[in-house]
Amino acid sequence: MNEPTFDPRRKAAIRDLVVANADAHPGRAGGRKRTALIATLVVLALSISGGTVAYALGTGLLDLTPAAAPTATPTPTLTPTPTPAPTLTPSATTPPTQDPSDPSTWIIGFDGIGPVGVGVDISTVPALVPGWSDQTYDVCRDHQRDLVAPDGLALSAFRGADSTLTDQLYLGYNFTANGDRELATPRTAEGIGVGSTPDELLAAYPGIEKTGEYGDVVSYYGIGNGSGTWIVFAVLEGKVGGIQVGPSKTIPSEFCPA
C-alpha cells in the first residue's frame, strides 16, 4: 500500500499546527522534556505520513477540532413609540355683548335688530330699548311701534296681520331732514349700518342682489337667508338710509300714517 505524501506547503502548515498545539498544552510536558517533545513533533511533521498523522491524532497531540464560531449577539430592534396626535380644542367664540342702552353694540341679523327680535310681542318693544322715546301715532299703534333715539335714529316694529308678534323691523335716519351726523347705529356682522356708503355695502356683500328701487331716488339691495327672511338696505343720497329685517325684499315708501 502506498503511503500518502504531502506537498511542502501542507507539511509546513502541519508543522506549525503541531507547534501551536504543543504551546497550547503546556501541562503535557515541561522544561527540557517539553523542548524535546517539540523537536520530536517537528521531525514527525517533516516526515509525516498517513500512519504518523493517525498516531498524532490518536494520542491527542494534534487537536484538529475547529473552534466554535462566536455566537452573534442579536442587535435589539428599537420600535419607535408613536407620538399621539395633539387634540385640538376649538376655542369658544364669545358673542359680542349687546347693551340695550347702547345701539352701537347691537347686531343686525335675520333674527332681529339688537334686543328687538322678530317674533316678540309688539307691546313689549318700547321696554326693550330704554332711552328711546315712543312716538307712535295713536292711529298706528294697533299694528306698529315707532321709537326714536336721542340722536334721531328711528326704529319701527310691525306686527303680522293676524298676530301680535312682530314680523318686520325697520331702522333708519332721515339725513335730508336731520342733517349729516355720526350715529350710534347698530350694524350687521359685516359692519354695515345706517350711514354706510354704497361702496362699503358692496364691499361687505359682493354680488348682493338689487331687489328694487323707488324712482331714481332710492335703490334697494337685499340678502336672504333662504328661509323667507331678508335684510334689505335702502341707498339714497350716497348713504344707507334705512335697513329692514323681515319677509319683504323691498322697503315700503310710506309707513303709517300715510
Residue frames as qw, qx, qy, qz and C-alpha x, y, z in Angstrom:
[[0.000, 0.893, 0.451, 0.000, 0.00, 0.00, 0.00],
 [0.402, 0.432, -0.036, 0.806, 1.41, 3.41, -0.93],
 [0.296, -0.570, -0.471, 0.605, 1.56, 5.92, 1.91],
 [0.195, 0.921, 0.304, 0.148, 0.08, 9.36, 1.30],
 [0.537, -0.014, -0.043, 0.842, 2.50, 12.18, 0.72],
 [0.044, -0.900, -0.332, 0.278, 2.12, 15.89, 1.42],
 [0.488, 0.685, 0.035, 0.541, 3.41, 18.82, -0.60],
 [0.445, 0.092, -0.384, 0.803, 5.84, 21.21, 1.16],
 [0.230, -0.391, 0.043, -0.890, 3.20, 23.87, 1.93],
 [0.774, -0.417, -0.296, -0.372, 0.92, 21.36, 3.56],
 [0.762, -0.112, -0.470, 0.431, 3.87, 19.94, 5.59],
 [0.203, 0.245, -0.277, 0.907, 4.73, 23.44, 6.79],
 [0.493, -0.436, -0.117, -0.744, 1.13, 24.02, 7.79],
 [0.855, -0.332, -0.392, -0.068, 1.03, 20.77, 9.78],
 [0.602, 0.066, -0.429, 0.670, 4.34, 21.61, 11.43],
 [0.080, -0.344, 0.171, -0.920, 3.02, 24.97, 12.54],
 [0.702, -0.409, -0.248, -0.528, -0.13, 23.30, 13.82],
 [0.821, -0.177, -0.483, 0.250, 1.94, 20.80, 15.88],
 [0.369, 0.148, -0.368, 0.841, 3.99, 23.55, 17.45],
 [0.327, -0.377, 0.012, -0.867, 0.93, 25.62, 18.22],
 [0.801, -0.353, -0.386, -0.294, -0.75, 22.58, 19.74],
 [0.706, -0.093, -0.494, 0.498, 2.19, 21.90, 21.98],
 [0.102, 0.235, -0.251, 0.933, 2.22, 25.52, 23.13],
 [0.533, -0.373, -0.157, -0.743, -1.45, 25.27, 23.89],
 [0.894, -0.354, -0.235, -0.142, -0.95, 22.24, 26.16],
 [0.135, 0.702, -0.582, 0.386, 1.95, 23.09, 28.46],
 [0.686, -0.426, 0.451, -0.380, 0.84, 20.55, 31.05],
 [0.979, 0.188, -0.034, -0.075, 1.74, 17.65, 28.82],
 [0.822, 0.112, -0.145, 0.539, 5.49, 18.29, 29.08],
 [0.242, -0.969, 0.015, 0.048, 7.72, 20.70, 30.90],
 [0.394, -0.742, 0.446, 0.308, 11.24, 22.08, 30.73],
 [0.043, -0.461, 0.776, 0.429, 13.70, 20.04, 28.66],
 [0.377, 0.239, 0.895, 0.013, 11.12, 17.35, 28.12],
 [0.403, 0.764, 0.352, -0.360, 8.84, 19.91, 26.53],
 [0.141, 0.750, -0.438, -0.476, 11.64, 21.14, 24.28],
 [0.196, -0.217, 0.921, 0.257, 12.50, 17.60, 23.25],
 [0.432, 0.463, 0.754, -0.177, 8.83, 16.91, 22.62],
 [0.360, 0.811, 0.042, -0.459, 8.53, 19.91, 20.37],
 [0.036, 0.589, -0.694, -0.412, 11.65, 18.84, 18.44],
 [0.316, 0.048, 0.945, 0.074, 10.30, 15.36, 18.04],
 [0.444, 0.646, 0.540, -0.306, 6.97, 16.71, 16.81],
 [0.259, 0.777, -0.278, -0.503, 8.74, 18.86, 14.27],
 [0.087, -0.335, 0.886, 0.308, 10.62, 15.80, 12.98],
 [0.378, 0.333, 0.856, -0.117, 7.38, 13.92, 12.89],
 [0.398, 0.758, 0.225, -0.465, 5.81, 16.75, 10.97],
 [0.161, 0.669, -0.544, -0.480, 8.63, 16.78, 8.41],
 [0.093, 0.204, -0.944, -0.241, 8.47, 13.04, 7.82],
 [0.549, 0.124, 0.528, -0.635, 4.80, 12.75, 8.39],
 [0.209, -0.002, -0.858, -0.469, 2.86, 10.03, 6.68],
 [0.606, -0.366, -0.410, -0.576, -0.59, 8.65, 6.95],
 [0.728, -0.312, -0.583, 0.179, 0.38, 6.47, 9.92],
 [0.377, -0.060, -0.395, 0.835, 2.19, 9.20, 11.87],
 [0.273, -0.275, -0.090, -0.917, -0.72, 11.61, 11.40],
 [0.708, -0.381, -0.493, -0.331, -3.05, 8.96, 12.68],
 [0.642, -0.199, -0.549, 0.496, -0.77, 8.45, 15.66],
 [0.128, 0.096, -0.227, 0.961, -0.62, 12.16, 16.47],
 [0.483, -0.321, -0.237, -0.780, -4.35, 12.41, 16.24],
 [0.757, -0.308, -0.569, -0.087, -4.82, 9.27, 18.34],
 [0.565, -0.177, -0.499, 0.633, -2.55, 10.46, 21.14],
 [0.163, -0.899, -0.383, 0.136, -4.18, 13.88, 21.29],
 [0.473, -0.320, 0.132, 0.810, -1.01, 15.71, 20.25],
 [0.011, -0.100, -0.418, -0.903, -2.93, 17.20, 17.35],
 [0.204, 0.526, 0.678, -0.472, -6.27, 18.74, 18.09],
 [0.089, 0.094, 0.553, 0.823, -7.90, 19.44, 14.77],
 [0.003, 0.675, 0.729, -0.110, -11.32, 20.16, 16.19],
 [0.167, 0.508, 0.194, 0.822, -12.36, 23.53, 14.70],
 [0.059, -0.181, -0.499, 0.845, -13.02, 26.26, 17.20],
 [0.120, 0.679, 0.722, -0.051, -16.68, 27.08, 17.57],
 [0.167, 0.484, 0.236, 0.826, -17.70, 30.23, 15.76],
 [0.008, -0.141, -0.489, 0.861, -18.65, 33.01, 18.15],
 [0.064, 0.637, 0.768, 0.030, -22.35, 33.36, 18.59],
 [0.096, 0.380, 0.166, 0.905, -23.51, 36.67, 17.22],
 [0.018, -0.397, -0.616, 0.680, -25.23, 38.83, 19.78],
 [0.171, 0.662, 0.634, 0.361, -28.54, 39.91, 18.30],
 [0.102, 0.093, -0.064, 0.988, -28.88, 43.65, 17.92],
 [0.130, 0.529, 0.712, -0.444, -32.01, 44.81, 19.70],
 [0.116, 0.473, 0.535, 0.691, -34.57, 46.35, 17.39],
 [0.001, -0.276, -0.392, 0.877, -35.82, 49.68, 18.61],
 [0.052, 0.606, 0.731, 0.311, -39.51, 50.15, 17.97],
 [0.038, 0.205, -0.088, 0.974, -40.34, 53.85, 17.93],
 [0.027, 0.492, 0.744, -0.450, -43.11, 54.82, 20.28],
 [0.131, 0.592, 0.512, 0.608, -45.82, 56.55, 18.27],
 [0.063, -0.125, -0.305, 0.942, -46.44, 60.12, 19.34],
 [0.166, 0.638, 0.744, -0.109, -50.17, 60.71, 19.79],
 [0.177, 0.507, 0.329, 0.777, -51.57, 63.48, 17.62],
 [0.021, -0.108, -0.433, 0.895, -52.41, 66.60, 19.61],
 [0.025, 0.644, 0.764, 0.031, -56.08, 67.12, 20.29],
 [0.079, 0.216, 0.097, 0.968, -57.21, 70.50, 19.09],
 [0.047, -0.596, -0.707, 0.378, -59.82, 72.04, 21.32],
 [0.164, 0.617, 0.368, 0.676, -61.79, 74.66, 19.45],
 [0.134, -0.100, -0.390, 0.905, -61.81, 77.94, 21.25],
 [0.069, 0.688, 0.706, -0.151, -65.23, 79.08, 22.27],
 [0.156, 0.355, 0.245, 0.889, -66.40, 82.16, 20.37],
 [0.072, -0.511, -0.592, 0.619, -67.99, 84.61, 22.74],
 [0.199, 0.719, 0.510, 0.429, -70.74, 86.59, 21.03],
 [0.175, 0.298, -0.147, 0.927, -70.35, 90.35, 21.37],
 [0.084, -0.476, -0.685, 0.545, -72.24, 91.87, 24.26],
 [0.007, -0.528, -0.453, -0.718, -75.24, 93.89, 23.17],
 [0.106, -0.262, -0.518, 0.808, -76.12, 96.68, 25.56],
 [0.125, 0.702, 0.692, 0.113, -79.81, 97.66, 25.24],
 [0.093, -0.914, -0.173, 0.356, -78.92, 101.24, 26.13],
 [0.155, -0.640, 0.476, 0.584, -76.11, 101.48, 23.53],
 [0.798, 0.518, 0.171, -0.256, -77.34, 100.93, 19.94],
 [0.329, 0.747, -0.562, -0.136, -73.76, 100.90, 18.62],
 [0.252, -0.340, 0.899, -0.112, -73.34, 97.46, 20.24],
 [0.759, 0.259, 0.430, -0.415, -76.43, 96.00, 18.59],
 [0.213, -0.168, 0.837, 0.475, -76.14, 93.42, 15.81],
 [0.649, 0.358, -0.034, -0.670, -78.49, 93.46, 12.83],
 [0.127, -0.172, 0.959, 0.187, -79.29, 89.91, 11.77],
 [0.373, -0.189, -0.720, -0.554, -82.02, 87.74, 10.32],
 [0.394, -0.443, -0.781, 0.195, -83.41, 87.25, 13.83],
 [0.211, -0.897, -0.377, 0.096, -83.78, 90.94, 14.64],
 [0.298, 0.708, -0.160, 0.621, -82.09, 94.23, 15.44],
 [0.000, -0.430, 0.585, -0.687, -80.27, 94.26, 18.78],
 [0.188, 0.028, 0.829, -0.527, -82.61, 93.47, 21.67],
 [0.633, 0.336, 0.184, -0.673, -85.70, 93.69, 19.46],
 [0.265, -0.121, 0.914, 0.280, -86.22, 90.33, 17.84],
 [0.502, 0.008, -0.514, -0.696, -88.51, 89.20, 15.07],
 [0.579, -0.249, -0.768, -0.113, -91.36, 87.38, 16.82],
 [0.171, -0.164, -0.629, 0.741, -91.60, 89.39, 20.07],
 [0.008, 0.756, 0.649, -0.080, -94.92, 90.80, 21.23],
 [0.293, 0.597, 0.172, 0.727, -95.24, 94.27, 19.77],
 [0.400, -0.861, -0.162, -0.269, -96.46, 95.75, 23.07],
 [0.778, -0.532, 0.029, 0.333, -93.12, 94.89, 24.72],
 [0.669, 0.478, 0.061, 0.566, -90.90, 96.65, 22.17],
 [0.016, -0.886, 0.108, -0.452, -90.61, 100.08, 23.93],
 [0.694, -0.676, 0.236, -0.073, -89.34, 98.42, 27.13],
 [0.929, 0.051, 0.146, 0.337, -86.63, 96.59, 25.17],
 [0.530, 0.435, 0.035, 0.727, -84.91, 99.83, 24.14],
 [0.365, -0.777, -0.338, 0.386, -84.53, 102.08, 27.20],
 [0.278, -0.491, 0.148, 0.812, -83.83, 105.74, 26.43],
 [0.059, 0.183, 0.639, 0.745, -85.75, 105.73, 23.17],
 [0.345, 0.230, 0.326, -0.849, -88.94, 107.80, 23.03],
 [0.308, 0.385, 0.864, 0.107, -92.18, 106.24, 21.83],
 [0.162, 0.366, -0.111, -0.909, -93.50, 108.50, 19.06],
 [0.097, 0.263, 0.911, 0.303, -96.13, 106.13, 17.68],
 [0.366, -0.115, -0.157, -0.910, -99.25, 107.85, 16.33],
 [0.521, 0.025, 0.658, -0.543, -102.40, 106.62, 18.02],
 [0.773, 0.402, -0.051, -0.487, -103.92, 105.68, 14.69],
 [0.616, 0.481, -0.622, -0.044, -100.95, 103.35, 14.03],
 [0.292, -0.508, 0.709, -0.392, -100.49, 101.91, 17.50],
 [0.902, 0.000, 0.240, -0.358, -102.59, 98.84, 16.82],
 [0.955, 0.268, 0.066, 0.110, -100.07, 97.34, 14.42],
 [0.664, 0.445, -0.215, 0.561, -96.75, 99.14, 14.91],
 [0.502, -0.787, -0.096, 0.346, -94.40, 100.98, 17.30],
 [0.506, 0.708, -0.054, 0.490, -92.23, 103.93, 16.30],
 [0.647, -0.679, -0.065, 0.341, -89.29, 104.70, 18.60],
 [0.429, 0.814, -0.130, 0.370, -86.65, 107.43, 18.28],
 [0.748, -0.240, -0.244, 0.568, -83.20, 107.58, 19.89],
 [0.237, -0.824, -0.099, 0.504, -81.70, 110.83, 21.24],
 [0.263, -0.392, 0.480, 0.740, -79.52, 111.20, 18.11],
 [0.513, 0.430, -0.136, -0.730, -82.56, 110.87, 15.80],
 [0.166, 0.154, -0.939, -0.257, -82.09, 107.24, 14.80],
 [0.688, -0.029, 0.113, -0.716, -85.56, 105.66, 14.38],
 [0.002, -0.075, 0.997, 0.024, -86.72, 102.08, 14.96],
 [0.665, 0.025, -0.024, -0.746, -90.11, 100.84, 13.83],
 [0.163, -0.054, 0.983, -0.069, -91.60, 97.41, 14.62],
 [0.600, 0.069, -0.271, -0.750, -94.57, 95.93, 12.75],
 [0.546, -0.064, 0.783, -0.291, -96.74, 93.01, 13.74],
 [0.073, 0.092, 0.893, 0.435, -98.17, 90.34, 11.47],
 [0.377, -0.229, -0.373, -0.817, -101.65, 90.72, 10.02],
 [0.766, -0.389, -0.369, -0.355, -103.19, 88.07, 12.29],
 [0.769, -0.207, -0.429, 0.426, -100.77, 88.19, 15.20],
 [0.292, -0.956, 0.009, -0.001, -99.49, 90.44, 17.96],
 [0.751, -0.366, 0.291, 0.467, -95.93, 89.30, 17.25],
 [0.126, 0.801, -0.308, -0.498, -93.51, 91.38, 15.24],
 [0.858, 0.247, 0.399, 0.208, -92.64, 90.11, 11.76],
 [0.557, 0.599, 0.111, 0.565, -90.80, 93.13, 10.38],
 [0.443, -0.728, -0.105, 0.512, -88.36, 95.72, 11.80],
 [0.491, 0.728, 0.121, 0.463, -87.06, 98.92, 10.24],
 [0.520, -0.602, -0.050, 0.604, -84.08, 101.05, 11.29],
 [0.475, 0.607, 0.301, 0.562, -83.49, 104.40, 9.61],
 [0.282, -0.587, -0.137, 0.746, -82.46, 108.01, 9.71],
 [0.404, 0.840, 0.337, 0.138, -83.62, 110.97, 7.64],
 [0.574, -0.189, 0.087, 0.792, -80.36, 112.62, 6.63],
 [0.153, 0.523, 0.378, 0.749, -82.23, 115.19, 4.49],
 [0.377, -0.802, -0.297, -0.356, -84.38, 116.45, 7.35],
 [0.700, -0.703, -0.046, 0.122, -81.97, 115.97, 10.26],
 [0.113, 0.889, -0.444, -0.005, -78.62, 116.65, 8.63],
 [0.799, 0.295, -0.495, 0.173, -75.49, 114.55, 8.22],
 [0.396, -0.701, 0.458, -0.377, -74.13, 113.27, 11.52],
 [0.280, 0.253, -0.915, 0.140, -72.36, 110.36, 13.19],
 [0.761, -0.312, -0.113, -0.558, -74.89, 107.90, 14.54],
 [0.335, -0.331, 0.841, -0.267, -74.66, 105.27, 17.27],
 [0.751, 0.213, -0.275, -0.561, -76.02, 102.82, 14.72],
 [0.824, -0.128, 0.549, -0.056, -76.43, 99.07, 15.01],
 [0.287, 0.593, -0.627, -0.415, -74.53, 97.15, 12.33],
 [0.960, 0.132, -0.170, -0.179, -74.63, 93.83, 10.57],
 [0.856, -0.368, 0.245, 0.267, -71.93, 91.25, 11.31],
 [0.692, 0.348, 0.229, 0.589, -70.16, 92.57, 8.19],
 [0.357, -0.316, -0.131, 0.869, -70.12, 96.13, 9.61],
 [0.001, 0.365, 0.447, 0.817, -72.88, 97.81, 7.62],
 [0.082, -0.551, -0.642, 0.527, -75.14, 100.27, 9.44],
 [0.198, 0.910, 0.361, 0.040, -77.18, 103.38, 8.80],
 [0.085, -0.935, 0.232, 0.254, -74.81, 105.92, 7.22],
 [0.638, -0.208, 0.608, 0.424, -72.55, 103.37, 5.46],
 [0.263, 0.566, -0.370, -0.688, -71.64, 104.23, 1.86],
 [0.889, 0.339, -0.018, -0.306, -72.70, 102.21, -1.20],
 [0.505, 0.574, -0.637, 0.100, -69.06, 101.23, -1.75],
 [0.212, -0.356, 0.794, -0.444, -68.85, 99.85, 1.79],
 [0.787, 0.105, 0.356, -0.493, -72.10, 97.95, 1.25],
 [0.837, 0.466, -0.230, -0.171, -70.91, 96.35, -1.99],
 [0.285, 0.562, -0.737, 0.243, -67.51, 95.52, -0.49],
 [0.419, -0.242, 0.722, -0.494, -69.15, 93.82, 2.51],
 [0.707, 0.263, 0.612, -0.240, -71.59, 91.88, 0.30],
 [0.026, 0.365, -0.655, -0.661, -70.02, 91.22, -3.13],
 [0.172, -0.135, -0.863, -0.456, -72.71, 90.31, -5.64],
 [0.191, 0.335, 0.666, -0.638, -75.56, 91.49, -3.40],
 [0.178, 0.500, 0.763, 0.369, -78.90, 91.41, -5.20],
 [0.144, 0.028, 0.013, -0.989, -80.58, 94.64, -6.19],
 [0.093, 0.366, 0.915, -0.141, -84.14, 93.90, -5.12],
 [0.126, 0.811, 0.563, 0.102, -85.91, 97.10, -6.20],
 [0.278, 0.020, -0.012, 0.960, -85.92, 100.86, -6.47],
 [0.073, 0.784, 0.534, -0.307, -88.19, 103.83, -5.91],
 [0.347, 0.935, 0.015, -0.068, -88.00, 106.05, -8.96],
 [0.672, 0.489, -0.285, 0.477, -84.46, 107.30, -9.31],
 [0.291, -0.787, 0.261, -0.478, -84.24, 108.26, -5.63],
 [0.601, -0.462, 0.602, -0.252, -83.85, 105.03, -3.68],
 [0.650, 0.300, -0.676, -0.174, -82.28, 101.69, -4.58],
 [0.791, -0.412, 0.314, -0.324, -82.88, 98.55, -2.55],
 [0.471, 0.427, -0.771, 0.038, -80.31, 95.79, -2.06],
 [0.785, -0.384, 0.207, -0.439, -81.09, 92.61, -0.16],
 [0.233, 0.322, -0.915, 0.074, -79.60, 89.41, 1.24],
 [0.811, -0.248, -0.131, -0.513, -81.83, 86.45, 2.12],
 [0.369, -0.448, 0.781, -0.229, -81.34, 83.54, 4.50],
 [0.286, 0.090, -0.894, -0.333, -83.11, 81.04, 2.25],
 [0.107, -0.360, -0.891, 0.255, -85.98, 80.72, 4.72],
 [0.015, -0.764, -0.570, -0.302, -88.02, 83.75, 3.69],
 [0.333, -0.867, -0.145, 0.342, -86.32, 86.44, 5.77],
 [0.576, 0.584, 0.076, 0.567, -84.44, 89.32, 4.16],
 [0.356, -0.654, -0.091, 0.662, -82.13, 92.09, 5.28],
 [0.441, 0.710, 0.370, 0.405, -82.76, 94.99, 2.88],
 [0.384, -0.414, -0.035, 0.824, -80.64, 98.12, 2.59],
 [0.307, 0.880, 0.357, 0.058, -82.13, 101.35, 1.23],
 [0.530, -0.171, 0.155, 0.816, -79.50, 103.51, -0.50],
 [0.199, 0.883, 0.359, 0.225, -80.28, 107.16, -1.13],
 [0.009, 0.977, -0.150, 0.152, -78.22, 110.32, -1.47],
 [0.473, 0.592, -0.586, 0.287, -74.99, 108.31, -1.30],
 [0.178, -0.354, 0.759, -0.518, -75.72, 106.61, 2.01],
 [0.347, -0.298, -0.888, -0.055, -77.50, 103.62, 3.51],
 [0.270, -0.343, 0.117, -0.892, -80.51, 105.49, 4.89],
 [0.758, -0.217, 0.234, -0.569, -82.54, 102.51, 6.12],
 [0.195, 0.235, -0.952, -0.020, -82.22, 98.81, 6.96],
 [0.756, -0.130, 0.055, -0.639, -85.17, 96.43, 7.17],
 [0.023, -0.181, 0.980, -0.077, -85.42, 92.87, 8.55],
 [0.620, 0.224, 0.466, -0.590, -88.44, 90.82, 7.54],
 [0.668, 0.252, 0.693, 0.098, -90.17, 88.86, 4.76],
 [0.477, 0.853, 0.174, -0.118, -90.16, 91.67, 2.17],
 [0.744, 0.108, 0.214, 0.624, -87.39, 92.19, -0.40],
 [0.192, 0.534, 0.115, 0.815, -88.13, 95.93, -0.61],
 [0.164, -0.308, -0.546, 0.762, -89.00, 98.67, 1.85],
 [0.120, 0.790, 0.597, 0.071, -92.39, 100.41, 1.72],
 [0.297, 0.434, 0.067, 0.848, -92.12, 104.00, 0.57],
 [0.333, -0.515, 0.084, -0.786, -94.60, 105.09, 3.24],
 [0.284, -0.164, -0.873, 0.361, -95.42, 103.99, 6.77],
 [0.305, -0.764, -0.548, -0.150, -98.39, 104.75, 8.97],
 [0.464, 0.652, 0.454, -0.393, -99.63, 107.43, 8.96],
 [0.574, 0.365, 0.501, 0.535, -99.73, 107.75, 5.19]]
